[in-house]
Amino acid sequence: MWDLREVHACFDGDGWVWNESFHHKNVFVGENENPKEIFWQECQMFFLQDYLSKCEIVDVNGGDILELQLKDSGEPVLAMVIAE
């Protein structure tokens, strides 16, 4: 099970850090499914395609966190985190 979270981040001078994040929904990723593909599908339900064209999915923390980041700044806007 993964936790889809809305992320509010701030730039600390070196990079972006999460200031706050808010639970949006739980996401099930099957054993034979790619979490990045499932996350991208969730992003498509959350944002318009025009906005998504300015974003990319980045694997953070060895695959435990996937972030949707703005390409130009690296700012995270949405994340999918392995739920414990």
C-alpha positions, 0 to 999 in steps of 0.5 A, a space after each residue: 500500500 502506498 500513500 498519495 500525498 499533496 506536498 508543500 515544500 520550501 527551498 532551503 538554499 540547497 534544495 527543496 524540503 517538505 514543509 508539510 504534506 497532506 494525505 490524499 488517498 491510499 493507493 494499492 500497487 500490485 506485486 506485478 505492477 510498476 509503482 511509477 506507472 501507477 503514480 503517473 496514472 494517479 497524477 493524471 487524475 489530479 492535474 491537467 495534462 498541460 501542467 503534467 507536461 511541466 513535471 517529471 516523476 523522480 525516485 527519492 530515497 531508494 524507491 520508498 518515495 516517488 515525487 512529481 516534481 516541476 522540471 524547471 525547479 525540482 519543486 515537489 508537488 505530489 508524492 507517493 510514499 510506501 505506507 508502513 
